[in-house]
């Protein structure tokens, strides 16, 4: 096959892969967050670059074009490498299962009315399994009241666990936080006053465990283990990319 034929074949393969990537992010709707926005933007840029690669030859061979092209490729290579590094650590954090938890901390997520959203319900169900297995372990439910919520996330989680049979005296409610950082900070402020251990098991979505663990350790946690719940497969691209952005923000700004 000629060099031109190989180039055409490679171009078609790249277009197919990029279209599949774009479709993966489009399939996350109606979820709309920074993850699928960033994913759609990157896939659009890659797709346009592939389609118009030959037509951009004149620009690419100019002095400015060479600099811009090199910068774009370096950015993409470093970006994909960094995303891979974060993903490995996100998976490793999920594997840090407790032998026996000292305290379970459930991180907040959206309520639908007064009931947990499907994602929050999954987090609570993971916590519930541990609470049933270890009946002497307390649980901290965290999350304030959003503008579109009728009660705080902490209160909604408490009601859910009580309906499933968890005793009220085992449930510690943190209902002021508006972020993961505040979930953990406020939870520690409450549990420190109660004289409880700073060894915690974090119950949250699998993509969220690593960043939450980093924040907990930054705030003086002891041993941090996890009870991860798993995201619906069609939503994984949006939430994982959003989490890469969230971890990057934490590494730069510390919260």
CORGI-V505587 format. One record per helix or strand of 2 or more residues. SS is the DSSP state (hx for helix, st for strand). FROM is the first residue (numbers start at 1). TO is the last residue. If there is no record, write none. Layout:
BEGIN
ss=SS from=FROM to=TO
ss=SS from=FROM to=TO
END
This chain:
BEGIN
ss=hx from=3 to=26
ss=hx from=34 to=51
ss=hx from=57 to=60
ss=hx from=63 to=94
ss=st from=103 to=106
ss=st from=111 to=112
ss=st from=115 to=116
ss=hx from=118 to=133
ss=st from=138 to=142
ss=hx from=153 to=163
ss=hx from=168 to=170
ss=st from=171 to=174
ss=hx from=180 to=193
ss=st from=200 to=205
ss=hx from=206 to=218
ss=st from=224 to=229
ss=hx from=233 to=253
END
